[in-house]
Amino acid sequence: MDVNGMTIMDLQCRLSGGGGLFGSMALVATLADKKKAFDKCAPKGAAPIVRWDFEGSKTTVLDVDDPSEQVAACVEKIMNKVPPTMKAQCRAMLLVGDKSGAEQAAASR
């Protein structure tokens, strides 16, 4: 899924109260708003896998999996600043930084 230049792969969410496709699209748009910040985490490209919860007014990052601890820590910091749009538990691979580098990182996972 690509929204505003942000590519999100393998998005899996359990949305409370439904929401379906439109709920997922709203969720992706919320992440895409932070694209520039995510890109700074890995200028050469990365594909971290993130698990998080949106609960009330807080985002709780459960896990960021990336071969680089520095990238993982940076992505986690930004994810904790993403404002929740709904109650949800999600998992996704975020392609950040250089597009071709991120695609290569995704292919190797």
Backbone bond lengths (Angstrom), bond angles and torsions (degrees), N, CA, C in turn:
res aa  C-N    CA-C-N  psi(-1)  N-CA   C-N-CA  omega(-1)  CA-C   N-CA-C  phi
1 M - - - 1.442 - - 1.527 107.47 -
2 D 1.302 116.19 133.25 1.462 121.45 -177.86 1.527 108.53 -126.04
3 V 1.328 116.39 119.62 1.462 121.38 179.19 1.516 107.93 -131.99
4 N 1.316 116.23 124.30 1.466 122.27 178.73 1.525 112.32 51.74
5 G 1.334 116.55 37.08 1.457 120.92 177.85 1.513 114.69 85.37
6 M 1.316 117.74 -5.72 1.469 122.55 178.93 1.517 108.43 -94.12
7 T 1.335 116.48 122.09 1.453 120.57 178.74 1.522 109.54 -99.95
8 I 1.321 114.97 127.12 1.452 122.43 179.41 1.516 106.90 -125.34
9 M 1.334 116.07 123.68 1.454 121.04 -177.16 1.532 110.28 -112.09
10 D 1.313 114.83 152.33 1.473 121.85 174.31 1.528 112.87 53.77
11 L 1.324 116.79 40.90 1.462 120.68 179.17 1.525 109.26 -68.75
12 Q 1.314 115.27 125.99 1.460 122.01 176.55 1.517 106.79 -132.36
13 C 1.324 115.90 120.80 1.466 119.70 -179.45 1.515 111.18 -135.73
14 R 1.308 113.91 144.49 1.451 122.02 167.74 1.517 105.02 -107.09
15 L 1.329 116.14 108.35 1.456 121.49 -177.98 1.516 109.51 -97.67
16 S 1.314 117.25 126.42 1.460 120.61 176.42 1.515 108.99 -75.92
17 G 1.303 116.37 132.89 1.456 119.80 -179.79 1.510 112.87 81.04
18 G 1.328 117.73 16.21 1.474 119.96 177.02 1.510 111.60 82.78
19 G 1.308 116.38 -136.93 1.460 120.77 -178.50 1.511 111.37 109.03
20 G 1.339 116.61 -33.93 1.461 121.25 175.82 1.511 113.69 48.75
21 L 1.313 115.80 -141.69 1.462 122.57 -177.25 1.518 111.52 -61.16
22 F 1.338 117.14 -42.00 1.462 119.55 -178.58 1.528 111.44 -66.35
23 G 1.320 116.71 -35.88 1.454 120.06 175.78 1.513 111.53 -63.86
24 S 1.346 115.93 -42.15 1.467 120.61 177.84 1.517 110.98 -64.33
25 M 1.318 116.84 -40.33 1.473 120.60 179.17 1.529 110.60 -63.87
26 A 1.321 116.97 -41.52 1.471 120.40 178.41 1.513 110.42 -64.03
27 L 1.315 116.25 -39.41 1.455 121.37 179.11 1.535 110.67 -63.60
28 V 1.327 117.19 -45.54 1.464 121.81 179.31 1.525 110.61 -63.85
29 A 1.316 117.16 -39.87 1.469 120.37 178.40 1.524 110.71 -62.27
30 T 1.321 117.39 -36.30 1.473 121.58 177.93 1.522 110.17 -63.60
31 L 1.340 116.86 -42.31 1.467 120.00 177.60 1.531 110.86 -67.69
32 A 1.323 116.25 -39.82 1.467 120.78 -178.20 1.526 112.02 -62.27
33 D 1.331 116.67 -27.14 1.464 120.19 177.15 1.528 111.80 -61.17
34 K 1.326 117.53 -21.27 1.471 122.55 -179.09 1.534 111.85 -102.98
35 K 1.332 117.78 14.56 1.466 122.20 -174.99 1.529 112.73 -53.09
36 K 1.316 118.18 -47.86 1.474 120.49 -178.37 1.529 111.24 -59.60
37 A 1.312 116.59 -40.87 1.465 119.99 179.02 1.523 110.67 -67.29
38 F 1.345 117.07 -43.75 1.472 120.15 177.50 1.527 110.53 -59.80
39 D 1.332 116.71 -42.64 1.467 120.82 -177.85 1.530 111.76 -61.30
40 K 1.315 117.24 -32.23 1.466 120.74 178.82 1.529 111.98 -68.34
41 C 1.331 116.79 -20.62 1.472 120.72 179.29 1.525 111.64 -67.88
42 A 1.326 116.54 -29.89 1.472 120.67 -175.78 1.522 109.01 -150.30
43 P 1.343 117.72 76.07 1.465 120.04 -176.79 1.534 113.91 -54.26
44 K 1.349 117.24 -31.45 1.471 119.93 -178.73 1.526 112.04 -85.69
45 G 1.325 117.50 -5.62 1.448 122.24 177.38 1.513 113.30 106.71
46 A 1.326 115.92 139.17 1.462 122.76 177.51 1.523 107.84 -157.70
47 A 1.327 115.04 165.52 1.464 120.88 -179.49 1.536 109.71 -137.24
48 P 1.340 117.29 67.05 1.456 119.36 179.96 1.531 111.76 -67.78
49 I 1.326 115.00 146.09 1.461 121.60 174.45 1.523 106.60 -101.18
50 V 1.329 115.30 125.58 1.463 121.10 -173.31 1.530 110.16 -120.55
51 R 1.319 115.90 135.35 1.464 121.99 170.79 1.523 106.70 -117.80
52 W 1.355 116.38 130.88 1.448 119.85 -177.30 1.519 111.35 -151.06
53 D 1.330 114.80 163.44 1.462 123.18 175.19 1.518 108.44 -121.10
54 F 1.314 115.51 137.99 1.459 122.34 166.96 1.520 104.89 -104.85
55 E 1.314 116.15 119.61 1.455 120.91 -177.23 1.518 108.38 -140.43
56 G 1.312 117.48 115.77 1.460 121.10 179.93 1.520 110.83 59.45
57 S 1.320 116.32 -121.80 1.467 120.65 -178.21 1.522 111.59 -102.83
58 K 1.343 117.37 15.84 1.457 120.28 -173.78 1.524 111.77 -129.32
59 T 1.327 115.35 142.62 1.457 121.68 170.92 1.515 107.03 -103.96
60 T 1.313 115.97 129.55 1.454 121.33 178.11 1.521 108.17 -116.54
61 V 1.321 116.83 117.12 1.457 121.21 177.87 1.522 107.82 -85.87
62 L 1.313 115.37 122.57 1.452 120.32 -178.97 1.520 111.76 -88.91
63 D 1.345 115.86 -35.66 1.458 119.26 -176.16 1.525 110.05 -166.59
64 V 1.332 116.60 139.09 1.458 122.52 169.99 1.517 106.46 -126.38
65 D 1.327 116.08 118.13 1.459 122.24 -177.71 1.529 109.10 -107.57
66 D 1.310 116.14 114.73 1.464 122.16 175.84 1.530 107.28 -151.64
67 P 1.342 117.19 144.76 1.470 119.23 178.46 1.530 113.21 -57.11
68 S 1.327 117.35 -28.22 1.460 121.21 178.73 1.528 109.93 -96.66
69 E 1.327 116.44 118.56 1.466 120.26 177.88 1.528 111.05 -62.01
70 Q 1.333 116.36 -32.88 1.461 120.91 179.90 1.534 110.54 -65.56
71 V 1.332 116.79 -44.48 1.466 120.75 177.75 1.526 109.39 -62.96
72 A 1.325 116.84 -46.39 1.461 121.20 -179.17 1.527 111.13 -57.89
73 A 1.325 117.31 -45.60 1.467 121.23 -179.27 1.529 111.16 -64.71
74 C 1.318 117.17 -39.93 1.460 121.70 179.84 1.530 110.83 -65.77
75 V 1.335 116.62 -46.57 1.465 120.86 -179.82 1.532 109.83 -63.19
76 E 1.324 116.78 -40.87 1.469 119.76 178.76 1.525 110.87 -61.22
77 K 1.311 116.90 -42.66 1.466 121.34 -179.94 1.537 110.66 -59.98
78 I 1.320 116.72 -43.65 1.467 120.38 -179.65 1.527 110.74 -70.20
79 M 1.338 116.83 -42.72 1.466 119.99 179.46 1.520 111.35 -57.64
80 N 1.314 117.13 -36.65 1.463 120.28 179.62 1.529 112.23 -67.33
81 K 1.330 117.42 -12.52 1.467 122.05 178.35 1.528 112.31 -100.43
82 V 1.337 116.97 -4.16 1.470 120.32 179.59 1.522 108.31 -73.99
83 P 1.329 116.96 123.09 1.465 118.83 -179.49 1.530 110.85 -74.32
84 P 1.330 117.79 128.77 1.459 120.26 179.41 1.525 111.43 -63.61
85 T 1.307 116.22 139.89 1.463 121.07 178.01 1.517 110.81 -104.39
86 M 1.334 116.06 -15.30 1.456 121.95 -179.28 1.519 107.99 -167.16
87 K 1.314 116.87 171.06 1.459 120.50 175.92 1.526 106.90 -82.06
88 A 1.345 116.74 122.23 1.468 120.35 -176.29 1.520 110.69 -159.83
89 Q 1.330 114.52 153.04 1.456 121.90 170.63 1.529 104.85 -120.61
90 C 1.348 116.55 124.04 1.458 120.13 -171.16 1.528 113.03 -134.91
91 R 1.332 112.81 163.17 1.465 123.02 173.88 1.512 106.17 -145.77
92 A 1.337 116.85 137.94 1.456 120.70 178.66 1.523 110.40 -161.85
93 M 1.318 114.76 158.95 1.456 121.04 170.69 1.527 106.39 -101.51
94 L 1.323 116.18 124.48 1.464 121.72 179.68 1.521 108.45 -101.81
95 L 1.335 116.70 126.70 1.459 120.02 174.82 1.519 107.15 -92.89
96 V 1.331 116.08 114.75 1.465 121.20 -174.25 1.525 110.37 -123.83
97 G 1.318 115.02 155.82 1.466 120.37 179.17 1.511 111.62 77.32
98 D 1.333 115.41 -153.25 1.463 121.94 -179.61 1.526 109.98 -53.60
99 K 1.340 116.10 128.14 1.459 120.74 -174.29 1.529 112.89 -59.39
100 S 1.333 118.05 -48.71 1.467 119.32 -177.98 1.527 111.23 -67.77
101 G 1.324 117.52 -36.58 1.463 121.02 176.60 1.525 111.14 -65.10
102 A 1.334 116.47 -40.38 1.454 120.37 178.91 1.529 110.97 -67.29
103 E 1.335 116.61 -39.43 1.467 120.31 178.51 1.523 110.77 -64.56
104 Q 1.346 116.84 -39.32 1.463 120.04 176.58 1.523 111.01 -64.56
105 A 1.325 116.46 -41.54 1.465 120.73 178.48 1.535 110.34 -62.77
106 A 1.331 116.60 -40.65 1.465 120.41 178.89 1.512 111.35 -65.00
107 A 1.315 116.98 -40.54 1.467 121.92 -178.94 1.522 111.97 -64.97
108 S 1.330 116.49 -28.20 1.467 120.11 -177.02 1.531 112.58 -88.04
109 R 1.316 117.72 -2.29 1.477 121.03 -178.14 1.497 111.56 -90.56
